Amino acid sequence: MSRTVEITILKAENLQVNKRFIRGNAFVTVQTDACSDVSTTKVDSEGGSYPSWNEKVIINVPLHASFIIVEVKCKTSSTGSNSVGMAKIPVSDFIGGYVPENQVHFLSYRLWDSKCRRNGVINVSVRVKVSEHSCSNSMSLPVKGVPVAGNGLTGVVTGIPAVWLNYQ
């Protein structure tokens, strides 16, 4: 099982290779730590160290995935592409807790190069697509809440539990 996640790669800032600002040809790859499928954006050949893509990438995130890995690369004529920097986006940043489904989250992450040095920032928006469950009357309605424990039931727990405090 997996969730469908829509990631919009917005832009990056302050990108460098070997302590020199890049001149262009940057693109982004997106994948999860639990799956080898890779999605790629188009190349921004004009943005230099501040490329902009504003490109939507739809990926399936398995339920056991912990991170979405976003890597900025730069096309080169000799080797194909060089890694500029990478960010691991925790799935918990936009799934779970009291985060409603279908809500857009604007997030920024520090990029790290292969030598574990800071190398710019990537700005993304993330939205978990609403899951739909079919009802007995053939209608599909979005369901929000916390899934019931893995005992085969298909119900959903909703609401926030009350906490009683005894002040004496």
VMD Tcl script that draws the C-alpha trace (Angstrom):
set ca {
  {0.00 0.00 0.00}
  {1.09 3.55 -0.62}
  {-0.08 7.15 -0.53}
  {-0.08 9.42 -3.54}
  {1.93 12.55 -2.85}
  {2.11 15.61 -5.10}
  {5.40 17.48 -4.72}
  {5.91 20.77 -6.51}
  {9.58 21.57 -6.89}
  {9.52 25.36 -6.68}
  {13.07 26.70 -6.69}
  {16.54 26.43 -5.17}
  {18.86 29.09 -3.79}
  {22.61 29.59 -3.53}
  {23.74 26.44 -5.39}
  {27.47 25.79 -5.74}
  {29.81 23.10 -7.05}
  {33.36 23.12 -5.66}
  {32.63 26.46 -3.94}
  {31.71 28.08 -7.28}
  {28.20 29.18 -8.16}
  {26.68 27.02 -10.87}
  {25.90 28.62 -14.20}
  {22.81 26.63 -15.11}
  {21.43 23.30 -16.32}
  {20.10 22.28 -12.90}
  {17.38 19.67 -12.46}
  {15.88 17.74 -9.53}
  {15.33 14.03 -8.91}
  {12.72 12.81 -6.40}
  {12.39 9.34 -4.86}
  {11.58 7.68 -1.54}
  {13.91 5.72 0.69}
  {11.64 2.69 0.24}
  {11.38 2.61 -3.56}
  {13.84 2.88 -6.42}
  {11.46 4.73 -8.78}
  {12.90 8.16 -9.63}
  {11.01 11.17 -11.00}
  {12.90 14.03 -12.64}
  {12.10 17.67 -13.37}
  {12.99 19.55 -16.51}
  {16.37 21.31 -16.73}
  {16.53 25.00 -15.81}
  {19.27 26.32 -18.08}
  {18.84 30.02 -17.22}
  {18.53 30.22 -13.42}
  {22.18 29.71 -12.56}
  {22.64 29.35 -8.79}
  {18.98 30.28 -8.25}
  {17.08 27.89 -10.55}
  {13.30 27.78 -10.67}
  {11.19 24.85 -11.88}
  {7.67 25.20 -10.46}
  {7.10 21.64 -11.63}
  {4.70 19.08 -10.14}
  {5.92 15.53 -9.50}
  {3.47 12.82 -8.44}
  {4.98 9.90 -6.51}
  {3.65 6.92 -4.61}
  {5.03 6.87 -1.08}
  {4.88 3.41 0.51}
  {3.43 3.32 4.03}
  {6.80 2.15 5.40}
  {8.76 5.01 3.78}
  {10.52 7.38 6.18}
  {11.94 9.98 3.76}
  {11.49 11.53 0.37}
  {14.91 12.20 -1.13}
  {15.22 15.34 -3.25}
  {18.51 15.78 -5.10}
  {19.55 18.77 -7.20}
  {21.87 17.86 -10.06}
  {23.66 19.84 -12.73}
  {23.99 18.56 -16.30}
  {27.52 18.50 -17.64}
  {28.78 17.71 -21.11}
  {31.47 15.27 -19.98}
  {29.99 13.10 -17.20}
  {26.25 13.52 -17.73}
  {25.42 15.12 -14.38}
  {26.95 16.09 -11.04}
  {25.16 16.08 -7.73}
  {24.88 19.60 -6.33}
  {23.07 18.76 -3.11}
  {20.55 16.49 -1.47}
  {17.82 16.83 1.15}
  {15.95 14.08 2.99}
  {12.40 15.23 3.68}
  {10.87 13.30 6.60}
  {7.46 11.89 5.64}
  {6.32 12.86 9.14}
  {6.64 16.54 8.12}
  {3.46 16.25 6.04}
  {1.77 12.93 7.00}
  {0.42 11.97 10.39}
  {-0.38 13.79 13.58}
  {-3.06 16.42 13.12}
  {-2.12 17.19 9.52}
  {-5.25 17.12 7.35}
  {-5.13 15.33 4.02}
  {-5.12 17.39 0.83}
  {-3.55 20.41 2.56}
  {-0.63 22.08 0.78}
  {2.54 22.49 2.87}
  {5.27 24.91 1.77}
  {8.61 23.60 3.00}
  {12.26 24.61 2.68}
  {15.19 22.29 3.29}
  {18.94 22.71 3.49}
  {20.81 20.91 0.71}
  {23.97 18.97 1.61}
  {26.68 18.05 -0.88}
  {28.57 14.72 -1.03}
  {31.13 16.00 1.51}
  {28.36 16.84 4.04}
  {28.71 20.59 3.51}
  {25.81 23.00 3.29}
  {25.02 23.77 -0.29}
  {21.95 25.90 -0.75}
  {18.25 25.51 -0.03}
  {15.41 23.85 -1.91}
  {11.83 25.11 -1.68}
  {8.97 22.69 -2.30}
  {5.28 22.32 -1.70}
  {3.82 18.96 -0.70}
  {0.24 17.72 -0.76}
  {-1.00 14.26 0.16}
  {-3.77 13.35 -2.27}
  {-7.06 12.50 -0.55}
  {-7.64 8.77 -0.33}
  {-11.09 7.60 -1.25}
  {-12.88 4.59 0.18}
  {-15.97 3.15 -1.45}
  {-19.13 2.89 0.62}
  {-21.82 0.23 0.33}
  {-23.96 2.52 -1.82}
  {-21.20 2.88 -4.50}
  {-20.42 6.47 -3.53}
  {-16.84 7.49 -2.77}
  {-16.24 9.88 0.11}
  {-12.95 11.14 1.48}
  {-12.22 9.75 4.93}
  {-10.21 11.72 7.48}
  {-8.90 10.37 10.74}
  {-6.59 7.74 12.15}
  {-6.86 4.16 10.77}
  {-8.08 1.53 13.19}
  {-5.40 -0.93 14.36}
  {-4.42 -3.64 11.88}
  {-7.14 -6.09 12.87}
  {-8.78 -6.18 9.45}
  {-11.38 -3.51 10.22}
  {-11.86 -0.70 7.74}
  {-13.20 1.93 10.11}
  {-11.55 5.20 10.98}
  {-11.18 6.79 14.40}
  {-11.94 10.50 14.43}
  {-11.81 13.20 17.04}
  {-9.36 14.26 19.72}
  {-9.46 12.37 23.02}
  {-10.36 14.37 26.10}
  {-7.83 14.66 28.87}
  {-9.19 15.01 32.38}
  {-7.09 16.81 34.94}
  {-7.81 16.63 38.63}
  {-6.91 19.96 40.23}
  {-7.05 19.76 44.02}
}
mol new
graphics top color blue
foreach p $ca { graphics top sphere $p radius 0.5 }
foreach p [lrange $ca 0 end-1] q [lrange $ca 1 end] { graphics top cylinder $p $q radius 0.2 }
display resetview
